[in-house]
Amino acid sequence: MDEQKAGEMGDDCATNVHLSVQIRSLHNLIRRYLNANLSHETRSLTGVNIELIMFLARHKDEEIFQYDVERRFSITKSTASRVLGLMEKKGLIERRSVERDARLRRIVLTDTAMDMVNSIETNSDVMEEVLMEGFSCEDRARLNKYFQRMRQNLLSTGMVGGCHTHPNHEELK
């Protein structure tokens, strides 16, 4: 590669594109798209409620605890506690004791929340198709790797939560 092309590439990287602003903007558009297409039964849910319902539905055969929610969503203990408490009041989750340790409370979806899962999944699948239109499988794989790397870069600073793992659980998706 000649010096001019190398310099041009360096210049492109040096321009402050602020990818974080673009990622935040895309996140907002995704949320607005999903909200615009929610079914009547799920309109009262917040975006966080929907994400938690889907996470719990995907892991319904596992024991999921508050620390799993904290780690998966990179949120603090107080935020997780508040969100889960509100979801419990709405009748979306229950916290059940486990036999091996009375201090632990497993988080499970109620029948009401389980009834919403198919509608939420369909909405999410349609949005994903629209979002990824024109991307090859290789493009998607690369993009996923880039997002994982960015997430790890932030976590490795030690300045944000999500670095801790529980010994009984691998990384939860």
MDTraj code that builds the backbone (N, CA, C; nanometers):
import mdtraj as md
import numpy as np

residues = "MET ASP GLU GLN LYS ALA GLY GLU MET GLY ASP ASP CYS ALA THR ASN VAL HIS LEU SER VAL GLN ILE ARG SER LEU HIS ASN LEU ILE ARG ARG TYR LEU ASN ALA ASN LEU SER HIS GLU THR ARG SER LEU THR GLY VAL ASN ILE GLU LEU ILE MET PHE LEU ALA ARG HIS LYS ASP GLU GLU ILE PHE GLN TYR ASP VAL GLU ARG ARG PHE SER ILE THR LYS SER THR ALA SER ARG VAL LEU GLY LEU MET GLU LYS LYS GLY LEU ILE GLU ARG ARG SER VAL GLU ARG ASP ALA ARG LEU ARG ARG ILE VAL LEU THR ASP THR ALA MET ASP MET VAL ASN SER ILE GLU THR ASN SER ASP VAL MET GLU GLU VAL LEU MET GLU GLY PHE SER CYS GLU ASP ARG ALA ARG LEU ASN LYS TYR PHE GLN ARG MET ARG GLN ASN LEU LEU SER THR GLY MET VAL GLY GLY CYS HIS THR HIS PRO ASN HIS GLU GLU LEU LYS".split()
xyz = np.array([
    [0.0854, -0.1175, 0.0000],
    [0.0000, 0.0000, 0.0000],
    [0.0897, 0.1233, 0.0000],
    [0.0579, 0.2213, -0.0859],
    [0.1434, 0.3395, -0.0914],
    [0.1131, 0.4348, 0.0239],
    [0.2046, 0.5300, 0.0477],
    [0.1936, 0.6199, 0.1627],
    [0.0681, 0.7058, 0.1572],
    [0.0282, 0.7469, 0.0375],
    [-0.0894, 0.8324, 0.0272],
    [-0.2139, 0.7574, 0.0737],
    [-0.2308, 0.6320, 0.0274],
    [-0.3469, 0.5539, 0.0690],
    [-0.3425, 0.5239, 0.2181],
    [-0.2256, 0.4921, 0.2699],
    [-0.2125, 0.4658, 0.4133],
    [-0.2484, 0.5906, 0.4926],
    [-0.2015, 0.7063, 0.4455],
    [-0.2342, 0.8314, 0.5136],
    [-0.3829, 0.8604, 0.5089],
    [-0.4445, 0.8313, 0.3938],
    [-0.5887, 0.8544, 0.3823],
    [-0.6656, 0.7653, 0.4789],
    [-0.6242, 0.6403, 0.4922],
    [-0.6917, 0.5501, 0.5867],
    [-0.6741, 0.5999, 0.7286],
    [-0.5546, 0.6448, 0.7602],
    [-0.5300, 0.6980, 0.8941],
    [-0.6140, 0.8208, 0.9204],
    [-0.6285, 0.9039, 0.8188],
    [-0.7100, 1.0239, 0.8335],
    [-0.8559, 0.9867, 0.8606],
    [-0.9035, 0.8832, 0.7900],
    [-1.0413, 0.8405, 0.8130],
    [-1.0615, 0.7976, 0.9581],
    [-0.9662, 0.7236, 1.0110],
    [-0.9770, 0.6782, 1.1495],
    [-0.9616, 0.7945, 1.2467],
    [-0.8845, 0.8961, 1.2058],
    [-0.8611, 1.0098, 1.2949],
    [-0.9814, 1.1027, 1.3014],
    [-1.0669, 1.1015, 1.2007],
    [-1.1835, 1.1882, 1.2069],
    [-1.2742, 1.1367, 1.3169],
    [-1.3156, 1.2257, 1.4000],
    [-1.3974, 1.1876, 1.5145],
    [-1.5384, 1.1511, 1.4703],
    [-1.5551, 1.0280, 1.4293],
    [-1.6839, 0.9801, 1.3829],
    [-1.7794, 0.9605, 1.5004],
    [-1.7250, 0.9340, 1.6167],
    [-1.8041, 0.9097, 1.7379],
    [-1.9046, 0.7962, 1.7167],
    [-1.8511, 0.6792, 1.7006],
    [-1.9352, 0.5616, 1.6817],
    [-2.0313, 0.5414, 1.7984],
    [-1.9907, 0.5804, 1.9175],
    [-2.0795, 0.5631, 2.0333],
    [-2.2089, 0.6417, 2.0154],
    [-2.2020, 0.7582, 1.9529],
    [-2.3222, 0.8374, 1.9269],
    [-2.4089, 0.7659, 1.8243],
    [-2.3462, 0.7088, 1.7216],
    [-2.4218, 0.6353, 1.6208],
    [-2.4873, 0.5104, 1.6810],
    [-2.4165, 0.4420, 1.7699],
    [-2.4719, 0.3223, 1.8341],
    [-2.5909, 0.3606, 1.9209],
    [-2.5780, 0.4688, 1.9956],
    [-2.6886, 0.5147, 2.0815],
    [-2.8094, 0.5539, 1.9954],
    [-2.7839, 0.6229, 1.8848],
    [-2.8912, 0.6635, 1.7944],
    [-2.9619, 0.5411, 1.7359],
    [-2.8833, 0.4411, 1.6945],
    [-2.9416, 0.3180, 1.6423],
    [-3.0239, 0.2474, 1.7496],
    [-2.9734, 0.2441, 1.8706],
    [-3.0474, 0.1842, 1.9825],
    [-3.1829, 0.2526, 1.9996],
    [-3.1840, 0.3845, 1.9928],
    [-3.3096, 0.4591, 2.0070],
    [-3.4070, 0.4264, 1.8938],
    [-3.3565, 0.4170, 1.7705],
    [-3.4424, 0.3814, 1.6577],
    [-3.4997, 0.2407, 1.6728],
    [-3.4168, 0.1474, 1.7162],
    [-3.4640, 0.0100, 1.7383],
    [-3.5750, 0.0090, 1.8418],
    [-3.5544, 0.0794, 1.9522],
    [-3.6558, 0.0846, 2.0582],
    [-3.7859, 0.1453, 2.0060],
    [-3.7759, 0.2548, 1.9292],
    [-3.8957, 0.3188, 1.8755],
    [-3.9682, 0.2275, 1.7773],
    [-3.8931, 0.1566, 1.6930],
    [-3.9536, 0.0629, 1.5980],
    [-4.0290, -0.0469, 1.6740],
    [-3.9626, -0.1055, 1.7733],
    [-4.0259, -0.2121, 1.8511],
    [-4.1513, -0.1615, 1.9222],
    [-4.1444, -0.0432, 1.9813],
    [-4.2599, 0.0128, 2.0523],
    [-4.3758, 0.0406, 1.9579],
    [-4.3445, 0.0847, 1.8366],
    [-4.4492, 0.1158, 1.7389],
    [-4.5227, -0.0094, 1.6935],
    [-4.4615, -0.1237, 1.7077],
    [-4.5202, -0.2486, 1.6584],
    [-4.5614, -0.3454, 1.7689],
    [-4.5670, -0.2976, 1.8929],
    [-4.6076, -0.3843, 2.0034],
    [-4.7548, -0.4222, 1.9917],
    [-4.7862, -0.5423, 2.0359],
    [-4.9259, -0.5851, 2.0405],
    [-4.9956, -0.5121, 2.1555],
    [-5.1272, -0.5139, 2.1529],
    [-5.2060, -0.4464, 2.2567],
    [-5.1688, -0.4957, 2.3971],
    [-5.1507, -0.6258, 2.4103],
    [-5.1227, -0.6850, 2.5423],
    [-4.9859, -0.6462, 2.5990],
    [-4.8935, -0.6068, 2.5132],
    [-4.7582, -0.5751, 2.5608],
    [-4.7287, -0.4248, 2.5643],
    [-4.8240, -0.3418, 2.5281],
    [-4.8006, -0.1960, 2.5221],
    [-4.7672, -0.1348, 2.6578],
    [-4.8103, -0.1947, 2.7650],
    [-4.7844, -0.1379, 2.8980],
    [-4.6440, -0.1709, 2.9500],
    [-4.5718, -0.2558, 2.8770],
    [-4.4385, -0.2961, 2.9213],
    [-4.3342, -0.1934, 2.8800],
    [-4.2325, -0.1775, 2.9638],
    [-4.1182, -0.0941, 2.9262],
    [-4.0214, -0.1792, 2.8442],
    [-3.9284, -0.1136, 2.7780],
    [-3.8276, -0.1858, 2.7024],
    [-3.7478, -0.2801, 2.7893],
    [-3.7159, -0.2361, 2.9109],
    [-3.6407, -0.3200, 3.0044],
    [-3.7236, -0.4417, 3.0443],
    [-3.8550, -0.4207, 3.0676],
    [-3.9425, -0.5336, 3.1009],
    [-3.9399, -0.6382, 2.9898],
    [-3.9488, -0.5914, 2.8658],
    [-3.9499, -0.6821, 2.7513],
    [-3.8183, -0.7587, 2.7425],
    [-3.7071, -0.6880, 2.7569],
    [-3.5763, -0.7551, 2.7504],
    [-3.5627, -0.8598, 2.8602],
    [-3.6071, -0.8269, 2.9801],
    [-3.5982, -0.9226, 3.0909],
    [-3.6904, -1.0420, 3.0698],
    [-3.8108, -1.0162, 3.0199],
    [-3.9039, -1.1266, 2.9927],
    [-3.8414, -1.2227, 2.8923],
    [-3.7820, -1.1678, 2.7863],
    [-3.7225, -1.2542, 2.6843],
    [-3.6000, -1.3291, 2.7390],
    [-3.5202, -1.2626, 2.8184],
    [-3.4045, -1.3277, 2.8804],
    [-3.4511, -1.4438, 2.9686],
    [-3.5503, -1.4185, 3.0522],
    [-3.6009, -1.5232, 3.1419],
    [-3.6679, -1.6356, 3.0633],
    [-3.7356, -1.6029, 2.9544],
    [-3.8000, -1.7060, 2.8724],
    [-3.6950, -1.7963, 2.8073],
    [-3.5856, -1.7365, 2.7576],
    [-3.4784, -1.8156, 2.6953],
    [-3.4101, -1.9068, 2.7977],
    [-3.4134, -1.8692, 2.9233],
    [-3.3462, -1.9458, 3.0288],
    [-3.4457, -2.0045, 3.1291],
    [-3.5662, -2.0333, 3.0814],
    [-3.6720, -2.0779, 3.1726],
    [-3.6416, -2.2100, 3.2426],
    [-3.5547, -2.2912, 3.1848],
    [-3.5211, -2.4194, 3.2457],
    [-3.3978, -2.4115, 3.3353],
    [-3.3477, -2.2889, 3.3561],
    [-3.2304, -2.2677, 3.4408],
    [-3.2716, -2.1864, 3.5637],
    [-3.1876, -2.1939, 3.6650],
    [-3.2098, -2.1084, 3.7817],
    [-3.1437, -1.9740, 3.7539],
    [-3.2255, -1.8705, 3.7432],
    [-3.1763, -1.7359, 3.7182],
    [-3.2012, -1.6536, 3.8443],
    [-3.0964, -1.5850, 3.8875],
    [-3.1027, -1.5030, 4.0090],
    [-3.0741, -1.3573, 3.9740],
    [-3.0935, -1.2708, 4.0718],
    [-3.0722, -1.1291, 4.0475],
    [-2.9313, -1.1002, 3.9954],
    [-2.8291, -1.1686, 4.0482],
    [-2.6927, -1.1412, 4.0025],
    [-2.6737, -1.1776, 3.8554],
    [-2.7521, -1.2746, 3.8055],
    [-2.7463, -1.3087, 3.6634],
    [-2.8022, -1.1937, 3.5791],
    [-2.9088, -1.1333, 3.6272],
    [-2.9697, -1.0187, 3.5585],
    [-2.8721, -0.9011, 3.5588],
    [-2.8086, -0.8764, 3.6727],
    [-2.7110, -0.7666, 3.6835],
    [-2.5998, -0.7848, 3.5806],
    [-2.5493, -0.9065, 3.5726],
    [-2.4370, -0.9344, 3.4834],
    [-2.4791, -0.9289, 3.3374],
    [-2.5899, -0.9910, 3.3039],
    [-2.6346, -0.9971, 3.1642],
    [-2.6645, -0.8582, 3.1081],
    [-2.7233, -0.7706, 3.1904],
    [-2.7636, -0.6388, 3.1425],
    [-2.6675, -0.5281, 3.1851],
    [-2.5595, -0.5671, 3.2512],
    [-2.4584, -0.4706, 3.2967],
    [-2.5219, -0.3573, 3.3768],
    [-2.6020, -0.3963, 3.4759],
    [-2.6675, -0.2982, 3.5620],
    [-2.6262, -0.3216, 3.7065],
    [-2.6465, -0.2201, 3.7888],
    [-2.6080, -0.2291, 3.9293],
    [-2.7099, -0.3113, 4.0085],
    [-2.6703, -0.3502, 4.1282],
    [-2.7606, -0.4253, 4.2160],
    [-2.8876, -0.3465, 4.2444],
    [-2.8719, -0.2168, 4.2725],
    [-2.9891, -0.1354, 4.3072],
    [-3.0844, -0.1219, 4.1884],
    [-3.0304, -0.1057, 4.0686],
    [-3.1160, -0.0966, 3.9498],
    [-3.1888, -0.2283, 3.9268],
    [-3.1177, -0.3388, 3.9356],
    [-3.1792, -0.4704, 3.9168],
    [-3.2893, -0.4934, 4.0204],
    [-3.2608, -0.4597, 4.1432],
    [-3.3582, -0.4784, 4.2506],
    [-3.4845, -0.3965, 4.2244],
    [-3.4664, -0.2718, 4.1828],
    [-3.5807, -0.1834, 4.1561],
    [-3.6635, -0.2360, 4.0385],
    [-3.5985, -0.2710, 3.9285],
    [-3.6685, -0.3188, 3.8093],
    [-3.7423, -0.4491, 3.8394],
    [-3.6750, -0.5415, 3.9055],
    [-3.7382, -0.6697, 3.9378],
    [-3.8545, -0.6508, 4.0352],
    [-3.8400, -0.5599, 4.1293],
    [-3.9496, -0.5307, 4.2223],
    [-4.0720, -0.4779, 4.1500],
    [-4.0509, -0.3876, 4.0550],
    [-4.1626, -0.3331, 3.9770],
    [-4.2269, -0.4404, 3.8897],
    [-4.1449, -0.5281, 3.8333],
    [-4.1996, -0.6366, 3.7514],
    [-4.2799, -0.7335, 3.8371],
    [-4.2353, -0.7536, 3.9591],
    [-4.3092, -0.8408, 4.0510],
    [-4.4453, -0.7779, 4.0836],
    [-4.4475, -0.6478, 4.1079],
    [-4.5739, -0.5782, 4.1357],
    [-4.6692, -0.5831, 4.0167],
    [-4.6154, -0.5806, 3.8958],
    [-4.6974, -0.5882, 3.7747],
    [-4.7467, -0.7302, 3.7477],
    [-4.6981, -0.8270, 3.8246],
    [-4.7398, -0.9654, 3.8050],
    [-4.6689, -1.0345, 3.6904],
    [-4.5490, -0.9869, 3.6559],
    [-4.4740, -1.0453, 3.5444],
    [-4.3742, -1.1514, 3.5892],
    [-4.3224, -1.1377, 3.7111],
    [-4.2264, -1.2350, 3.7637],
    [-4.2636, -1.2709, 3.9060],
    [-4.2066, -1.3808, 3.9492],
    [-4.2130, -1.4224, 4.0899],
    [-4.0712, -1.4545, 4.1326],
    [-4.0430, -1.4315, 4.2597],
    [-3.9130, -1.4711, 4.3149],
    [-3.9393, -1.5866, 4.4107],
    [-3.8788, -1.7005, 4.3795],
    [-3.9030, -1.8225, 4.4572],
    [-3.7746, -1.8664, 4.5258],
    [-3.7899, -1.9097, 4.6496],
    [-3.6753, -1.9601, 4.7243],
    [-3.6282, -2.0912, 4.6625],
    [-3.4994, -2.1185, 4.6816],
    [-3.4448, -2.2458, 4.6360],
    [-3.4073, -2.3274, 4.7588],
    [-3.4190, -2.4563, 4.7466],
    [-3.3981, -2.5446, 4.8617],
    [-3.2563, -2.5405, 4.9163],
    [-3.1558, -2.5307, 4.8294],
    [-3.0181, -2.5430, 4.8740],
    [-2.9668, -2.4215, 4.9517],
    [-3.0347, -2.3046, 4.9346],
    [-2.9879, -2.1834, 5.0019],
    [-3.1056, -2.0881, 5.0176],
    [-3.1536, -2.0714, 5.1386],
    [-3.2714, -1.9891, 5.1649],
    [-3.2494, -1.8420, 5.1298],
    [-3.1238, -1.7994, 5.1188],
    [-3.0961, -1.6593, 5.0830],
    [-3.1190, -1.6314, 4.9353],
    [-3.1098, -1.7350, 4.8531],
    [-3.1252, -1.7181, 4.7086],
    [-3.2720, -1.7232, 4.6694],
    [-3.3079, -1.6338, 4.5750],
    [-3.4449, -1.6332, 4.5238],
    [-3.4396, -1.6386, 4.3718],
    [-3.4859, -1.7491, 4.3182],
    [-3.4896, -1.7715, 4.1737],
    [-3.5966, -1.6811, 4.1120],
    [-3.5674, -1.6258, 3.9945],
    [-3.6622, -1.5389, 3.9252],
    [-3.7289, -1.6205, 3.8155],
    [-3.8619, -1.6258, 3.8180],
    [-3.9368, -1.7003, 3.7164],
    [-4.0485, -1.6127, 3.6604],
    [-4.0818, -1.6364, 3.5353],
    [-4.1914, -1.5641, 3.4712],
    [-4.3251, -1.6189, 3.5174],
    [-4.4220, -1.5305, 3.5298],
    [-4.5586, -1.5730, 3.5598],
    [-4.6240, -1.6185, 3.4295],
    [-4.7399, -1.6808, 3.4397],
    [-4.8147, -1.7222, 3.3204],
    [-4.8507, -1.6003, 3.2353],
    [-4.8812, -1.4882, 3.3002],
    [-4.9134, -1.3643, 3.2273],
    [-4.7977, -1.3237, 3.1366],
    [-4.6770, -1.3242, 3.1900],
    [-4.5599, -1.2870, 3.1105],
    [-4.5317, -1.3906, 3.0019],
    [-4.5467, -1.5174, 3.0343],
    [-4.5222, -1.6231, 2.9346],
    [-4.6179, -1.6097, 2.8165],
    [-4.7402, -1.5649, 2.8425],
    [-4.8373, -1.5462, 2.7342],
    [-4.7938, -1.4357, 2.6375],
    [-4.7084, -1.3449, 2.6818],
    [-4.6623, -1.2335, 2.5984],
    [-4.5396, -1.2682, 2.5139],
    [-4.4727, -1.3759, 2.5459],
    [-4.3446, -1.4092, 2.4837],
    [-4.3547, -1.4235, 2.3320],
    [-4.4539, -1.4955, 2.2807],
    [-4.4653, -1.5164, 2.1347],
    [-4.4834, -1.3851, 2.0603],
    [-4.5657, -1.2972, 2.1132],
    [-4.5896, -1.1680, 2.0505],
    [-4.4614, -1.0845, 2.0471],
    [-4.3892, -1.0851, 2.1575],
    [-4.2637, -1.0101, 2.1665],
    [-4.1608, -1.0689, 2.0699],
    [-4.1520, -1.2016, 2.0646],
    [-4.0567, -1.2688, 1.9750],
    [-4.0846, -1.2357, 1.8289],
    [-4.2107, -1.2386, 1.7902],
    [-4.2476, -1.2082, 1.6518],
    [-4.2081, -1.0653, 1.6167],
    [-4.2390, -0.9711, 1.7035],
    [-4.2035, -0.8305, 1.6818],
    [-4.0519, -0.8152, 1.6690],
    [-3.9794, -0.8813, 1.7555],
    [-3.8335, -0.8737, 1.7546],
    [-3.7754, -0.9351, 1.6275],
    [-3.8299, -1.0482, 1.5856],
    [-3.7813, -1.1155, 1.4641],
    [-3.8021, -1.0283, 1.3403],
    [-3.9175, -0.9640, 1.3301],
    [-3.9457, -0.8768, 1.2164],
    [-3.8496, -0.7578, 1.2175],
    [-3.8272, -0.6977, 1.3342],
    [-3.7350, -0.5849, 1.3448],
    [-3.5943, -0.6272, 1.3046],
    [-3.5513, -0.7453, 1.3490],
    [-3.4178, -0.7958, 1.3171],
    [-3.4021, -0.8137, 1.1661],
    [-3.5055, -0.8636, 1.0988],
    [-3.5006, -0.8796, 0.9534],
    [-3.4854, -0.7448, 0.8846],
    [-3.5628, -0.6456, 0.9294],
    [-3.5543, -0.5108, 0.8714],
    [-3.4161, -0.4521, 0.8979],
    [-3.3676, -0.4638, 1.0194],
    [-3.2394, -0.4066, 1.0599],
    [-3.1228, -0.4651, 0.9803],
    [-3.1252, -0.5953, 0.9575],
    [-3.0112, -0.6633, 0.8966],
    [-3.0267, -0.6860, 0.7463],
    [-3.1284, -0.6250, 0.6858],
    [-3.1485, -0.6399, 0.5421],
    [-3.0228, -0.5950, 0.4665],
    [-2.9763, -0.6794, 0.3741],
    [-2.8593, -0.6475, 0.2936],
    [-2.7270, -0.6886, 0.3574],
    [-2.7285, -0.7415, 0.4777],
    [-2.6060, -0.7879, 0.5437],
    [-2.5886, -0.9372, 0.5171],
    [-2.4696, -0.9769, 0.4787],
    [-2.4397, -1.1189, 0.4599],
    [-2.4169, -1.1840, 0.5967],
    [-2.4109, -1.3157, 0.5973],
    [-2.3796, -1.3874, 0.7220],
    [-2.2437, -1.3449, 0.7758],
    [-2.1490, -1.3254, 0.6840],
    [-2.0150, -1.2819, 0.7254],
    [-2.0186, -1.1417, 0.7861],
    [-2.0975, -1.0520, 0.7249],
    [-2.1132, -0.9165, 0.7782],
    [-2.1680, -0.9216, 0.9213],
    [-2.2689, -1.0051, 0.9399],
    [-2.3324, -1.0167, 1.0717],
    [-2.2341, -1.0710, 1.1752],
    [-2.1567, -1.1706, 1.1349],
    [-2.0581, -1.2298, 1.2264],
    [-1.9521, -1.1270, 1.2644],
    [-1.9044, -1.0516, 1.1662],
    [-1.8037, -0.9477, 1.1944],
    [-1.8608, -0.8407, 1.2864],
    [-1.9815, -0.7969, 1.2561],
    [-2.0457, -0.6935, 1.3382],
    [-2.0613, -0.7414, 1.4821],
    [-2.1028, -0.8649, 1.4984],
    [-2.1165, -0.9214, 1.6323],
    [-1.9830, -0.9228, 1.7053],
    [-1.8764, -0.9616, 1.6372],
    [-1.7427, -0.9618, 1.6984],
    [-1.7013, -0.8215, 1.7397],
    [-1.7317, -0.7234, 1.6542],
    [-1.6957, -0.5847, 1.6860],
    [-1.7700, -0.5365, 1.8106],
    [-1.8991, -0.5677, 1.8177],
    [-1.9750, -0.5266, 1.9361],
    [-1.9237, -0.5955, 2.0620],
    [-1.8902, -0.7233, 2.0513],
    [-1.8342, -0.7946, 2.1664],
    [-1.7023, -0.7317, 2.2098],
    [-1.6186, -0.6947, 2.1140],
    [-1.4906, -0.6333, 2.1455],
    [-1.5109, -0.4967, 2.2130],
    [-1.6046, -0.4173, 2.1620],
    [-1.6313, -0.2865, 2.2229],
    [-1.6813, -0.3031, 2.3664],
    [-1.7704, -0.3998, 2.3863],
    [-1.8226, -0.4254, 2.5203],
    [-1.7098, -0.4655, 2.6145],
    [-1.6246, -0.5573, 2.5670],
    [-1.5119, -0.6033, 2.6491],
    [-1.4149, -0.4888, 2.6786],
    [-1.3911, -0.4015, 2.5808],
    [-1.3042, -0.2862, 2.6039],
    [-1.3556, -0.2002, 2.7191],
    [-1.4856, -0.1762, 2.7212],
    [-1.5429, -0.0954, 2.8296],
    [-1.5369, -0.1693, 2.9629],
    [-1.5709, -0.2973, 2.9612],
    [-1.5699, -0.3742, 3.0858],
    [-1.4292, -0.3860, 3.1427],
    [-1.3305, -0.3977, 3.0573],
    [-1.1933, -0.4178, 3.1040],
    [-1.1355, -0.2948, 3.1738],
    [-1.2005, -0.1805, 3.1600],
    [-1.1530, -0.0614, 3.2310],
    [-1.1766, -0.0724, 3.3803],
    [-1.2717, -0.1590, 3.4195],
    [-1.3063, -0.1706, 3.5608],
    [-1.3942, -0.0564, 3.6093],
    [-1.4297, 0.0337, 3.5203],
    [-1.5086, 0.1509, 3.5581],
    [-1.6586, 0.1274, 3.5465],
    [-1.6982, 0.0176, 3.4838],
    [-1.8393, -0.0141, 3.4667],
    [-1.8635, -0.1572, 3.5105],
    [-1.9861, -0.1855, 3.5502],
    [-2.0206, -0.3188, 3.5992],
    [-2.0263, -0.4207, 3.4886],
    [-2.0489, -0.5443, 3.5279],
    [-2.0633, -0.6512, 3.4320],
    [-1.9419, -0.7396, 3.4218],
    [-1.8334, -0.7064, 3.4915],
    [-1.7107, -0.7862, 3.4818],
    [-1.7189, -0.9128, 3.5653],
    [-1.7987, -0.9087, 3.6724],
    [-1.8011, -1.0244, 3.7613],
    [-1.8838, -1.1376, 3.7011],
    [-1.8458, -1.2572, 3.7326],
    [-1.9220, -1.3734, 3.6888],
    [-1.9494, -1.4597, 3.8091],
    [-2.0547, -1.5319, 3.8018],
    [-2.0889, -1.6237, 3.9086],
    [-2.0332, -1.7601, 3.8711],
    [-1.9736, -1.8306, 3.9661],
    [-1.9076, -1.9571, 3.9332],
    [-1.9996, -2.0642, 3.8758],
    [-2.1307, -2.0559, 3.9032],
    [-2.2223, -2.1596, 3.8541],
    [-2.2793, -2.1291, 3.7170],
    [-2.2460, -2.0125, 3.6591],
    [-2.3042, -1.9744, 3.5312],
    [-2.1972, -1.9253, 3.4365],
    [-2.2053, -1.9721, 3.3116],
    [-2.1208, -1.9160, 3.2071],
    [-2.1865, -1.7857, 3.1627],
    [-2.1257, -1.7174, 3.0674],
    [-2.1835, -1.5933, 3.0162],
    [-2.3235, -1.6215, 2.9660],
    [-2.4201, -1.5489, 3.0166],
    [-2.5593, -1.5680, 2.9777],
    [-2.5949, -1.4774, 2.8625],
    [-2.6724, -1.5296, 2.7677],
    [-2.7121, -1.4502, 2.6509],
    [-2.8584, -1.4205, 2.6542],
])
top = md.Topology()
chain = top.add_chain()
for i, resn in enumerate(residues, 1):
    res = top.add_residue(resn, chain, resSeq=i)
    for name in ("N", "CA", "C"):
        top.add_atom(name, md.element.get_by_symbol(name[0]), res)
traj = md.Trajectory(xyz[None], top)
